[in-house]
Amino acid sequence: MEKNAKIYIAGHRGMVGSAILRNLQSKGYENFVLRTSRELDLRSQQEVAEFFAAEKPDYVFLAAAKVGGIHANNTYRAEFLYDNLMIQNNIIHQSYVHKVKKLQFLGSSCIYPKMAPQPLKEEYLLTGPLEATNEPYAIAKIAGIKMCEAYRAQYGCHFISVMPTNLYGPHDNYDLNNSHVLPALLRKFHEAKVKQDESVEIWGTGSPKREFLHVDDLAEACVFLMENYDEAELVNVGTGEDISIKDLALLIKDIVGFEGALRFDASKPDGTPRKLMDVSKLHNYGWRHQIELREGIASVYQLYVKEAVV
């Protein structure tokens, strides 16, 4: 990307979009075109068409999406499917119409079949049934991947797709009703420490294993791929390492400084036993994550403490 290129980051206020913006700014890019959801409804075909006609961005990072935890995904199934399809359809199509030099579509590891072999390789896409609770979101993301592939095949567009693993970092969601496991545990342990509780309850047995990537590492990978990758096939982005929920809880307990006990509620669901990304393709291109889990969680906790009201 040229330093003076006009760059549009869809979803620049979200955890991923804001990290991409920070990364690009640190590298000397400064010609950004940005709109909040109030300023531009990405679900509106007309609004998006008018925006692209007026601004004509050179590069597009498509990080905007309707997101949420299991409860939100399962409850608002129609919204998750409709909103995400409309957002990506409008942006991808207008990027083609207005001859964007390159577009990067951000997906999710939930695109892979529920019972796919571990670690998850890019070629496992569409080889089996999806996890039922977030199927609408996953289907929308799969449609985005296929749309990028189709526009590349038919029109020669330089559109690429990136699939991140579980993320954490600045601007994460700490709402206990719909946040993901790492920020939820961070909040639980912090509040238990402040209240001097004797224990913290954790859903499930603690045995499932999950992979976690700091969002600043994802942003670095996204910019790296925008500059170095131009193929039809999607690319996984992760650490290639995972940790059990029990060990994650013990790590967060140590970082927070909570001295009580852990109580695992085995009556609550564990979810998928393991969800690890195969990142050998990304490694072969020369990129690896830099922020290790303890270091990353410690930095995020410092931010959380500054902003927490307990």
Order of alpha helices (4+ residues) and beta strands (2+ residues): beta-alpha-beta-alpha-beta-alpha-alpha-beta-alpha-beta-beta-alpha-beta-beta-beta-alpha-beta-beta-alpha-beta-beta-alpha-alpha
